[in-house]
Amino acid sequence: MSDSETVPAATTPETPGSAPALPRQALEIASGYAFTGPALDLGALMWDGACLADAQIRIPLPMLNRHGLVAGATGTGKTKTLQLIAEQLSAQGVPVFLADIKGDVSGISAPGQDSERVRARAGEVHQQWTATGFPAEFYALGGIGHGIPVRATVTSFGPVLLSKVLQLNQTQEQSLGLIFHYADQKGLELIDLKDLRAVVAFLTSDEGKAELKGIGGLSSATAGVILRSLTAFEAQGMGDFFGEPEFDTAEFLRTAEDGRGMVSVLELPAVQDKPQLFSTFLMWLLADLFHDLPEVGDADKPKLVFFFDEAHLLFNGASKAFLDSITQTVRLIRSKGVGVFFVTQTPKDVPADVLAQLGNRVQHAVRAFTPDDQKALRATVKTFPNSAYDMEELLTGLGTGEAVVTVLSEKGAPTPVAATRLRAPESLMGPVEGAVLERAVRGSVLHGRYAQAVDRESAYERLQGARGAKGPDEVRGRGRGREEERSVVEQVVGSGMFKSLARSVGTQIGREITRSVFGTARRRSAR
C-alpha cells in the first residue's frame, strides 16, 4: 500500500478486536473479527507494514466444521499453524486429527521452550504465552514406525480407494468393484491382501471360470492385471496396512480426563516414500468417520477437526468418480460435526468443487520466481474475496509465521481478508525424542487393543480348504451327484459349516456389509 493511499485515523470508540487510532480500513477489517462467542486466536492484524496488536484475528469455534485450507510454500510455517490451531481446539475440548508427514508434530504433547524469539512474537501479538503440552495419542499405519498400529480390512477399505492405491485405470477400477461385489454376495470376507488375491486367483482359475462368467463385465484379462497389481503391491511390503484388528475411527473422538480434546497424531515418516498409500488411507479414515457418525446439524463446537496434510497427493491422477466421492464426503460430513482442513502448497492443488466448500483460509507466503509461479500466484489471488490489500504484493512479501486469513463469521459470512502475524504455539515446536514417543505409545490404553495383528480364517483359508477338501474328485467319490457340477465357491458358501462360521463371524464383529459413496464397507457395530 502506498503512502498516498493512507487514510486518516479513525475516532470510532473501541470495540472488541479493535482499538482507537486504527486507520479506517484496518478498523473495518478488525471489526469483522470481533466475535462475541468462543473463538480461536490466530494472531494480530498487519496493516501498512505494522503489526496492530489490539486488532486480533480469530476463528469462531462453531465455524470450524465449515472446513478450511492452510496453504503456502515450503518453509513458510504451515506446520506451526496446524499446531497453533490444534492446541486451541484441544484446550476448548475439541479432538483433533493430525497427519505428521515429516515427524515434527509430536512435540504438541510436550511443553514448548521459552526463548527470546518466542517472547518477542508473543509481545508483538499480545499473547500470554505459557509453555503447555497437550494430550496426544500417536498412531502408525500398519504399525510401521512409532505408533499404535492403524489397519483396515480390505473389505472395509473398498474397491474405489484400493484402485487409487494400486493405480488402476477406470476399467480396472470398475472390474475390481465387481470382484468386491462378488465377495460380498458370497460372504467371503476380505481381511487382508492375500484374501483378495485368493478370490481373484480363484476367479481366473479353471475351476472359477463359471463364476467369472457370472460377473457381468469382468474379463479374465482384466482380472489377471488386477492379480498382478496386487502381487506387486504386496511384494513392496504393503500387506502390513491391511488386516485385523481393524482400527475404530471413533478413537479419534475422545477427550482427556481434564476435558481437553485428544490430539491424534498419525506418524508417517516411515511411509513418506509411499504417498499414494498414506494419502488414500487418510481418505479411508475420513470416509469411515462419515459412515459411522450421526447427524448433529450446527453444533456449538465440532466433534473433530481433521487436518489432511499433503492434500495434493490425494487429488493427483484421481478419477472423476474418486473426486466426486471426495466432494460429496466433504460436503456432507459437516453436518456430522467434523471439520476438514486441507493442507497444501497452493489452493489450485484442490479441485474447485472442494475448494468452494472450504470456508476458512490461512494462506502463507507464495513464491513467484518463475513464469509458472507467477501464474499460480495470480490464480491464488483470484480465490480470495475483494480486498483492501494489493494481494500479489502481500502474498509474496509475507514472512515466516505470517499469513493472509479469511474465515466465516458467526453468521456464516466471509470475513474481510486480513494479513496476520500469527501467535506462537505453546507446545514444543519440533519432535519429541524417540524414546519418549515409544513410552507414550506403549503406555496408551489403546496399545493392547491394536498392537498385535490377528489372522483369523477368512476368504483365503476358505478357498484353500475348498480346493483341498471339497474338490470335484472327492465330491464325486462321496456320491453327491449333481453337487459335482457346482462351483467350488458355491459348495463352500452353501455348506452348513460355512453358514455356522458366517453367523459366528457376523456376531463377533457385528458387520452388515453395505457399500457407501467410496465403496467402503459400512460397519454396523453390535456394541
C-alpha positions as CSV (number, residue, x, y, z in Angstrom):
1,M,0.0,0.0,0.0
2,S,1.4,3.4,-1.0
3,D,1.6,6.5,1.3
4,S,-0.9,8.2,-1.0
5,E,-3.5,5.6,0.0
6,T,-3.1,6.2,3.7
7,V,-6.4,7.2,5.3
8,P,-7.0,9.4,8.4
9,A,-7.0,7.7,11.7
10,A,-10.4,6.6,13.0
11,T,-12.0,8.0,16.0
12,T,-14.6,5.2,16.4
13,P,-14.9,4.1,20.1
14,E,-13.0,1.0,21.0
15,T,-14.8,-2.3,20.2
16,P,-13.7,-5.9,20.7
17,G,-11.0,-6.7,18.3
18,S,-10.2,-3.1,17.5
19,A,-8.7,0.0,19.1
20,P,-8.8,3.7,18.8
21,A,-6.4,5.4,16.3
22,L,-6.5,2.4,13.9
23,P,-6.7,3.5,10.2
24,R,-10.2,3.3,9.0
25,Q,-9.7,0.4,6.6
26,A,-7.8,-1.5,9.3
27,L,-10.6,-0.9,11.7
28,E,-13.1,-2.2,9.2
29,I,-11.1,-5.4,8.8
30,A,-10.6,-5.8,12.6
31,S,-14.3,-5.3,13.3
32,G,-15.0,-8.3,11.0
33,Y,-13.2,-10.5,13.6
34,A,-14.9,-9.1,16.7
35,F,-16.8,-12.2,17.6
36,T,-18.9,-12.5,20.8
37,G,-18.8,-16.3,21.2
38,P,-15.9,-18.7,21.7
39,A,-13.2,-18.5,19.1
40,L,-9.6,-19.5,18.3
41,D,-7.0,-16.7,18.4
42,L,-4.8,-16.7,15.4
43,G,-2.8,-13.5,15.8
44,A,-2.8,-9.8,15.2
45,L,-3.7,-7.7,12.1
46,M,-0.9,-6.4,9.9
47,W,-1.6,-3.2,8.1
48,D,0.7,-0.9,6.1
49,G,3.9,-2.6,7.4
50,A,2.8,-2.5,11.1
51,C,1.5,-5.2,13.5
52,L,-1.6,-3.9,15.2
53,A,-1.6,-6.0,18.4
54,D,-5.0,-4.7,19.6
55,A,-6.7,-5.9,16.4
56,Q,-7.0,-9.7,17.0
57,I,-7.7,-12.1,14.2
58,R,-9.9,-15.1,15.2
59,I,-12.0,-18.0,14.0
60,P,-15.4,-18.7,15.6
61,L,-15.3,-22.1,17.2
62,P,-18.7,-23.2,15.7
63,M,-17.4,-22.4,12.2
64,L,-14.5,-24.9,12.4
65,N,-16.8,-27.6,10.9
66,R,-17.2,-25.4,7.8
67,H,-13.8,-26.8,6.7
68,G,-10.7,-24.9,5.7
69,L,-7.5,-24.6,3.8
70,V,-4.0,-24.0,5.1
71,A,-1.7,-23.3,2.1
72,G,1.7,-21.9,1.4
73,A,5.2,-22.6,0.0
74,T,7.6,-25.0,1.8
75,G,9.1,-23.4,4.9
76,T,6.5,-20.6,5.4
77,G,5.1,-22.0,8.7
78,K,2.1,-24.2,7.7
79,T,3.1,-26.9,10.3
80,K,3.2,-24.3,13.1
81,T,-0.1,-23.0,12.0
82,L,-1.6,-26.5,12.3
83,Q,0.0,-26.8,15.7
84,L,-1.4,-23.5,16.9
85,I,-5.0,-24.3,15.8
86,A,-4.8,-27.8,17.2
87,E,-3.6,-26.6,20.6
88,Q,-6.5,-24.2,20.9
89,L,-9.1,-26.7,19.7
90,S,-7.8,-29.2,22.3
91,A,-8.0,-26.5,25.0
92,Q,-11.6,-26.0,24.1
93,G,-12.5,-29.7,24.3
94,V,-12.4,-30.5,20.6
95,P,-10.5,-33.6,19.5
96,V,-8.1,-33.1,16.6
97,F,-6.5,-35.5,14.0
98,L,-3.1,-34.5,12.5
99,A,-1.0,-36.4,9.9
100,D,2.6,-35.9,10.8
101,I,4.4,-36.3,7.4
102,K,7.9,-35.1,8.5
103,G,7.8,-36.3,12.1
104,D,7.9,-32.8,13.7
105,V,4.3,-32.6,15.1
106,S,4.9,-35.0,18.0
107,G,6.1,-32.0,20.1
108,I,2.5,-31.0,20.6
109,S,2.5,-33.4,23.5
110,A,5.3,-31.6,25.3
111,P,5.6,-28.0,26.7
112,G,7.3,-25.5,24.4
113,Q,10.7,-24.0,25.1
114,D,10.8,-20.4,26.2
115,S,13.2,-18.2,24.1
116,E,13.7,-14.6,23.1
117,R,12.2,-15.3,19.7
118,V,9.0,-16.7,21.3
119,R,8.8,-13.9,23.8
120,A,9.2,-11.3,21.0
121,R,6.5,-12.9,18.9
122,A,4.1,-13.1,21.9
123,G,4.7,-9.5,22.7
124,E,4.0,-8.4,19.1
125,V,0.6,-10.0,19.1
126,H,-0.4,-9.5,22.7
127,Q,-0.2,-13.3,23.5
128,Q,0.0,-14.5,27.1
129,W,2.4,-17.3,26.2
130,T,2.7,-20.3,28.6
131,A,4.6,-23.5,27.8
132,T,2.0,-26.2,27.6
133,G,1.8,-29.8,26.4
134,F,-1.5,-31.3,25.1
135,P,-3.0,-34.8,25.5
136,A,-1.9,-36.8,22.5
137,E,-2.1,-40.3,21.0
138,F,0.4,-41.5,18.4
139,Y,-0.5,-43.8,15.6
140,A,1.4,-45.5,12.7
141,L,0.0,-47.1,9.5
142,G,0.3,-50.8,9.9
143,G,2.5,-50.3,12.9
144,I,5.4,-49.2,10.7
145,G,7.2,-46.6,12.8
146,H,6.4,-45.3,16.2
147,G,2.7,-45.5,17.0
148,I,-0.3,-47.6,17.7
149,P,-1.0,-49.7,14.5
150,V,-3.8,-48.4,12.3
151,R,-5.0,-51.2,10.0
152,A,-8.0,-51.5,7.7
153,T,-9.6,-54.7,6.4
154,V,-9.6,-54.9,2.6
155,T,-13.4,-55.3,2.7
156,S,-13.7,-52.1,4.7
157,F,-11.2,-50.2,2.5
158,G,-13.3,-50.9,-0.6
159,P,-12.6,-51.0,-4.3
160,V,-12.5,-47.3,-5.1
161,L,-9.8,-46.4,-2.6
162,L,-7.8,-49.6,-3.3
163,S,-7.9,-48.8,-7.0
164,K,-6.3,-45.4,-6.2
165,V,-3.6,-47.1,-4.3
166,L,-3.0,-49.7,-7.0
167,Q,-3.1,-47.0,-9.6
168,L,-5.7,-48.9,-11.7
169,N,-7.4,-47.3,-14.7
170,Q,-11.1,-46.7,-14.9
171,T,-12.0,-50.1,-16.5
172,Q,-9.8,-52.0,-13.9
173,E,-11.4,-50.0,-11.1
174,Q,-14.9,-51.0,-12.2
175,S,-13.7,-54.6,-12.5
176,L,-12.3,-54.6,-9.0
177,G,-15.7,-53.3,-7.8
178,L,-17.3,-56.3,-9.4
179,I,-14.9,-58.6,-7.6
180,F,-15.7,-56.9,-4.2
181,H,-19.4,-57.3,-5.0
182,Y,-18.9,-61.0,-5.7
183,A,-17.1,-61.5,-2.4
184,D,-19.7,-59.5,-0.5
185,Q,-22.5,-61.6,-2.1
186,K,-20.7,-64.9,-1.3
187,G,-19.9,-63.9,2.2
188,L,-16.1,-64.1,1.5
189,E,-14.6,-61.7,4.0
190,L,-11.5,-59.9,2.6
191,I,-9.5,-59.3,5.7
192,D,-6.0,-58.8,4.2
193,L,-4.4,-58.7,0.7
194,K,-4.0,-62.5,0.5
195,D,-7.8,-62.9,0.8
196,L,-8.4,-60.6,-2.2
197,R,-5.6,-62.2,-4.1
198,A,-7.1,-65.6,-3.4
199,V,-10.5,-64.6,-4.7
200,V,-9.1,-63.1,-7.9
201,A,-6.8,-66.1,-8.4
202,F,-9.8,-68.4,-8.0
203,L,-11.9,-66.4,-10.5
204,T,-9.1,-66.7,-13.1
205,S,-8.5,-70.4,-12.5
206,D,-10.1,-73.3,-14.4
207,E,-12.4,-74.1,-11.5
208,G,-13.5,-70.5,-11.2
209,K,-14.3,-69.8,-14.8
210,A,-18.0,-70.4,-14.4
211,E,-18.1,-67.9,-11.5
212,L,-16.2,-65.4,-13.6
213,K,-18.7,-65.6,-16.4
214,G,-21.5,-64.9,-13.9
215,I,-19.9,-61.5,-13.0
216,G,-21.0,-59.2,-15.8
217,G,-18.3,-57.1,-17.5
218,L,-15.3,-58.8,-15.9
219,S,-12.8,-60.2,-18.4
220,S,-10.2,-62.7,-17.5
221,A,-7.5,-60.4,-18.9
222,T,-8.6,-57.6,-16.6
223,A,-8.8,-59.9,-13.6
224,G,-5.2,-61.0,-14.5
225,V,-4.0,-57.4,-14.5
226,I,-5.6,-56.8,-11.1
227,L,-4.0,-60.0,-9.7
228,R,-0.5,-58.9,-10.9
229,S,-1.0,-55.5,-9.5
230,L,-2.0,-57.0,-6.1
231,T,1.0,-59.3,-6.1
232,A,3.4,-56.5,-6.9
233,F,1.8,-54.3,-4.3
234,E,2.2,-56.9,-1.6
235,A,5.8,-57.6,-2.7
236,Q,6.5,-53.9,-1.8
237,G,5.7,-54.6,1.8
238,M,2.2,-53.1,1.7
239,G,0.5,-56.1,3.3
240,D,1.0,-54.7,6.8
241,F,-1.5,-52.0,6.3
242,F,-4.4,-54.4,5.8
243,G,-5.7,-56.8,8.4
244,E,-7.2,-57.1,11.9
245,P,-7.8,-55.8,14.4
246,E,-9.2,-53.0,12.2
247,F,-8.9,-49.5,13.7
248,D,-12.1,-48.0,15.0
249,T,-12.0,-44.3,14.0
250,A,-14.3,-43.5,17.0
251,E,-11.0,-43.5,18.9
252,F,-10.3,-40.1,17.4
253,L,-13.3,-38.6,19.1
254,R,-12.0,-39.0,22.7
255,T,-11.3,-36.3,25.3
256,A,-8.7,-36.5,28.1
257,E,-9.7,-36.7,31.8
258,D,-9.3,-33.0,32.2
259,G,-11.8,-32.3,29.4
260,R,-9.3,-31.3,26.7
261,G,-9.6,-32.8,23.3
262,M,-7.3,-35.6,22.4
263,V,-4.8,-34.8,19.6
264,S,-4.4,-37.9,17.5
265,V,-1.1,-37.8,15.6
266,L,-0.6,-40.2,12.7
267,E,3.2,-40.6,12.4
268,L,4.0,-41.0,8.7
269,P,7.8,-40.5,8.4
270,A,8.4,-44.3,7.9
271,V,6.0,-44.4,4.9
272,Q,6.5,-40.9,3.4
273,D,8.0,-42.6,0.4
274,K,4.5,-44.2,-0.3
275,P,2.5,-41.0,-0.8
276,Q,-0.4,-42.7,-2.8
277,L,-0.8,-45.1,0.1
278,F,-0.9,-42.8,3.1
279,S,-3.0,-40.1,1.3
280,T,-5.6,-42.6,0.4
281,F,-5.5,-44.2,3.9
282,L,-6.3,-40.7,5.3
283,M,-9.3,-40.6,3.0
284,W,-10.4,-44.0,4.3
285,L,-10.2,-42.7,7.9
286,L,-12.4,-39.7,6.9
287,A,-14.9,-41.8,4.9
288,D,-15.1,-44.3,7.9
289,L,-16.0,-41.4,10.2
290,F,-18.5,-40.2,7.7
291,H,-20.3,-43.6,7.7
292,D,-20.4,-44.1,11.5
293,L,-21.2,-40.6,12.9
294,P,-24.9,-39.4,13.3
295,E,-26.2,-36.2,12.0
296,V,-25.8,-33.3,14.5
297,G,-26.5,-30.2,12.4
298,D,-24.9,-26.9,13.5
299,A,-23.3,-27.6,16.9
300,D,-21.7,-25.2,19.4
301,K,-18.3,-26.8,18.5
302,P,-17.1,-29.6,16.2
303,K,-16.8,-33.2,17.3
304,L,-13.5,-33.5,15.5
305,V,-11.3,-31.3,13.3
306,F,-9.3,-33.4,10.7
307,F,-6.2,-32.0,9.1
308,F,-5.4,-33.5,5.8
309,D,-1.8,-32.8,5.1
310,E,-0.1,-33.0,1.6
311,A,-3.6,-32.9,0.2
312,H,-2.4,-32.6,-3.4
313,L,-1.3,-36.3,-3.2
314,L,-4.9,-37.3,-2.8
315,F,-6.1,-35.4,-5.9
316,N,-3.2,-36.1,-8.3
317,G,-4.3,-38.5,-11.0
318,A,-7.7,-39.1,-9.3
319,S,-10.6,-40.4,-11.5
320,K,-13.7,-38.3,-11.8
321,A,-15.6,-40.8,-9.7
322,F,-13.0,-40.5,-7.0
323,L,-13.1,-36.7,-7.0
324,D,-16.9,-36.7,-6.9
325,S,-16.7,-39.0,-3.9
326,I,-14.3,-36.7,-2.1
327,T,-16.5,-33.7,-2.9
328,Q,-19.6,-35.4,-1.6
329,T,-17.9,-36.6,1.6
330,V,-16.6,-33.1,2.4
331,R,-20.0,-31.6,1.7
332,L,-21.9,-33.9,3.9
333,I,-19.5,-34.6,6.8
334,R,-20.0,-31.1,8.1
335,S,-23.5,-31.9,9.3
336,K,-21.9,-34.7,11.3
337,G,-19.8,-32.3,13.3
338,V,-16.5,-32.9,11.5
339,G,-14.4,-30.1,10.1
340,V,-11.8,-30.9,7.5
341,F,-8.7,-28.7,6.8
342,F,-6.7,-29.5,3.7
343,V,-3.1,-28.5,3.9
344,T,-1.1,-28.0,0.7
345,Q,1.2,-25.6,-1.2
346,T,-1.4,-23.7,-3.3
347,P,-5.2,-23.5,-3.4
348,K,-5.0,-24.7,-7.0
349,D,-4.0,-28.2,-5.7
350,V,-7.6,-28.6,-4.5
351,P,-10.3,-29.1,-7.1
352,A,-12.7,-26.2,-7.5
353,D,-15.7,-28.1,-6.2
354,V,-13.9,-29.0,-3.0
355,L,-12.3,-25.6,-2.6
356,A,-15.7,-23.9,-2.8
357,Q,-16.6,-25.7,0.4
358,L,-13.6,-24.6,2.5
359,G,-14.9,-21.6,4.4
360,N,-11.8,-20.8,6.4
361,R,-8.5,-19.9,4.8
362,V,-5.0,-19.4,6.1
363,Q,-2.7,-18.6,3.2
364,H,1.1,-18.4,3.9
365,A,3.6,-16.9,1.5
366,V,3.6,-17.8,-2.2
367,R,6.8,-18.0,-4.1
368,A,6.8,-16.4,-7.6
369,F,10.3,-16.9,-9.1
370,T,9.3,-18.5,-12.5
371,P,6.5,-17.8,-15.0
372,D,4.6,-20.8,-13.7
373,D,4.9,-19.4,-10.2
374,Q,3.5,-16.1,-11.4
375,K,0.6,-17.9,-13.0
376,A,0.0,-19.8,-9.8
377,L,0.2,-16.6,-7.8
378,R,-2.5,-14.9,-9.9
379,A,-4.7,-18.0,-9.6
380,T,-4.3,-17.9,-5.8
381,V,-5.3,-14.2,-5.7
382,K,-8.5,-15.0,-7.6
383,T,-9.6,-17.4,-4.9
384,F,-9.8,-14.6,-2.3
385,P,-12.6,-12.1,-1.9
386,N,-12.0,-8.5,-2.9
387,S,-9.5,-6.9,-0.5
388,A,-8.1,-3.5,0.5
389,Y,-4.6,-5.1,0.1
390,D,-2.5,-5.4,-3.0
391,M,-2.8,-9.2,-2.8
392,E,0.0,-10.2,-5.2
393,E,2.4,-7.9,-3.3
394,L,1.2,-9.1,0.1
395,L,1.3,-12.8,-0.7
396,T,4.9,-12.7,-2.0
397,G,6.0,-10.5,0.9
398,L,4.8,-12.4,3.9
399,G,7.4,-13.6,6.3
400,T,7.6,-17.0,8.2
401,G,4.7,-17.2,10.7
402,E,2.6,-14.6,8.8
403,A,-0.4,-15.4,6.7
404,V,-3.4,-14.0,4.9
405,V,-6.6,-15.0,6.7
406,T,-10.3,-15.0,5.9
407,V,-12.8,-17.1,7.8
408,L,-16.6,-17.5,8.2
409,S,-18.1,-15.2,10.8
410,E,-20.6,-16.3,13.4
411,K,-23.3,-15.6,10.9
412,G,-21.6,-17.7,8.2
413,A,-20.5,-14.7,6.1
414,P,-16.9,-14.4,4.9
415,T,-14.7,-12.0,7.0
416,P,-12.5,-9.4,5.3
417,V,-9.1,-10.5,4.1
418,A,-6.6,-9.9,7.0
419,A,-2.8,-10.1,6.8
420,T,-2.0,-11.7,10.1
421,R,1.1,-12.1,12.3
422,L,0.4,-15.5,13.9
423,R,0.8,-16.5,17.5
424,A,3.5,-18.9,18.7
425,P,2.5,-22.4,19.6
426,E,2.7,-23.1,23.3
427,S,3.8,-26.8,22.8
428,L,7.2,-27.9,21.6
429,M,7.9,-26.7,18.1
430,G,9.7,-29.9,16.9
431,P,9.7,-33.6,17.6
432,V,9.9,-35.3,21.0
433,E,12.7,-37.8,21.4
434,G,12.1,-41.3,20.0
435,A,12.3,-42.9,23.5
436,V,9.7,-40.5,24.8
437,L,7.4,-41.2,21.9
438,E,7.8,-45.0,22.3
439,R,6.9,-44.8,26.0
440,A,3.8,-42.8,25.2
441,V,2.7,-45.4,22.7
442,R,3.3,-48.4,25.0
443,G,1.6,-46.6,27.9
444,S,-1.6,-45.9,25.9
445,V,-4.8,-47.7,26.8
446,L,-5.1,-48.4,23.0
447,H,-1.8,-50.3,22.6
448,G,-3.1,-53.6,23.9
449,R,-6.2,-53.3,21.7
450,Y,-4.4,-52.8,18.4
451,A,-0.7,-53.7,18.8
452,Q,-0.9,-57.4,17.9
453,A,-2.1,-58.4,14.4
454,V,-4.7,-61.2,14.2
455,D,-5.0,-63.5,11.2
456,R,-8.3,-65.4,11.6
457,E,-10.0,-67.6,9.0
458,S,-11.3,-65.6,6.0
459,A,-11.5,-65.9,2.2
460,Y,-8.0,-67.2,1.7
461,E,-8.4,-70.1,4.1
462,R,-11.9,-70.9,3.0
463,L,-10.9,-71.1,-0.7
464,Q,-7.8,-73.1,0.2
465,G,-9.8,-75.5,2.3
466,A,-12.4,-75.8,-0.5
467,R,-9.7,-76.7,-3.0
468,G,-8.1,-79.2,-0.7
469,A,-11.1,-80.9,0.9
470,K,-14.0,-80.4,-1.5
471,G,-12.5,-80.8,-4.9
472,P,-14.6,-82.4,-7.7
473,D,-13.0,-85.8,-7.3
474,E,-13.8,-86.1,-3.5
475,V,-17.3,-84.8,-4.1
476,R,-17.8,-87.4,-6.9
477,G,-16.3,-90.2,-4.6
478,R,-18.9,-89.4,-1.9
479,G,-21.7,-89.9,-4.4
480,R,-23.1,-86.3,-4.2
481,G,-24.4,-86.5,-7.8
482,R,-25.4,-83.0,-9.0
483,E,-23.2,-81.3,-6.4
484,E,-20.1,-82.1,-8.6
485,E,-21.5,-79.6,-11.1
486,R,-21.5,-76.8,-8.6
487,S,-18.5,-74.4,-8.4
488,V,-16.1,-74.7,-5.5
489,V,-17.2,-71.4,-4.0
490,E,-20.9,-72.4,-4.2
491,Q,-20.0,-75.6,-2.3
492,V,-18.2,-73.6,0.4
493,V,-20.8,-70.9,0.7
494,G,-23.7,-73.4,0.8
495,S,-22.2,-75.7,3.4
496,G,-23.6,-75.9,6.9
497,M,-20.1,-75.3,8.3
498,F,-19.7,-72.1,6.3
499,K,-23.1,-70.8,7.4
500,S,-22.3,-71.5,11.0
501,L,-18.9,-69.8,10.6
502,A,-20.5,-66.8,8.9
503,R,-23.0,-66.5,11.7
504,S,-20.3,-66.6,14.3
505,V,-18.2,-64.0,12.4
506,G,-21.2,-61.8,12.0
507,T,-21.9,-62.0,15.7
508,Q,-18.3,-61.4,16.5
509,I,-17.8,-58.2,14.6
510,G,-21.4,-57.1,14.1
511,R,-20.9,-56.4,10.4
512,E,-23.6,-55.9,7.8
513,I,-21.8,-55.1,4.6
514,T,-23.2,-52.0,2.8
515,R,-21.1,-50.1,0.5
516,S,-21.0,-46.3,0.6
517,V,-20.1,-43.4,-1.7
518,F,-16.4,-44.5,-1.7
519,G,-17.2,-48.2,-1.9
520,T,-16.1,-48.6,1.7
521,A,-17.9,-51.1,3.8
522,R,-20.1,-49.6,6.5
523,R,-19.6,-51.3,9.8
524,R,-22.7,-51.6,11.9
525,S,-21.3,-52.4,15.3
526,A,-23.0,-54.7,17.7
527,R,-21.6,-52.7,20.6
